[in-house]
């Protein structure tokens, strides 16, 4: 006898049809005696005592155990995935730091090669503010070009990932902003060699 109809359910990310059979006709579980009950409540934590009381009233021999929330069940199932995501994030952050250090090294090397150019500009009357503006402008051009290319790749990758994981909450703006801030800091760090170059005697430079 059909006693009700349920909608399509989601099982481990896939939408599928399901049907439910009476336990007396089709017992399930590792020991053919293990039952899972789901109870909806606005306050599941305080409901545990009531569940135990109701179970004891039905059958004192029932052993109720592992009373938990669905959030805890989902969290346990996703624990391994979260661990992998955390490890990936750590390596990604390390890679970003290395990229920032590499950018700083390249810009500092380029600035060192432009020492003679800076000396000529100083000798012709360029003020320190003009030199700093020139150095920061060169650095920012490199950084902005890299951020533009990386941003396009990140957006395309995010769109592709959303197609595979529709439920994933992609925080691309936060990622792009943090990456851009770190690379911008690396570009601004060229002020250190720039300040050293400004202290050089124009004639010696």
Residue pairs with C-beta under 8 A, 6 or more apart in sequence:
6 18
6 20
8 15
8 16
8 17
9 15
9 16
9 17
9 18
10 16
11 18
13 167
23 35
27 33
28 34
29 35
37 51
38 70
39 47
39 51
41 47
44 69
45 69
48 67
51 64
51 67
52 64
52 67
55 62
55 64
56 62
96 179
96 182
97 182
99 183
100 182
100 183
100 185
100 186
101 186
103 142
103 143
103 146
103 183
103 186
103 187
104 186
104 187
104 189
104 190
106 142
107 138
107 139
107 142
107 186
107 187
107 189
107 190
108 190
108 192
108 193
110 138
111 135
111 138
111 190
111 193
111 194
111 197
112 193
112 197
114 197
115 197
115 200
115 205
116 205
118 131
118 197
118 198
118 200
118 205
119 200
119 201
119 202
119 203
119 204
119 205
120 202
120 205
121 130
121 131
121 134
122 131
122 198
122 202
122 205
123 202
123 203
128 198
131 194
131 197
131 198
132 191
132 194
132 198
135 190
135 191
135 194
136 187
136 188
136 190
136 191
136 194
139 187
139 188
139 190
140 184
140 187
142 187
143 183
143 184
143 186
143 187
146 183
147 176
147 179
147 180
147 183
150 176
150 179
151 176
154 172
154 175
154 176
155 172
158 170
158 172
161 168
161 170
162 168
162 170
197 205
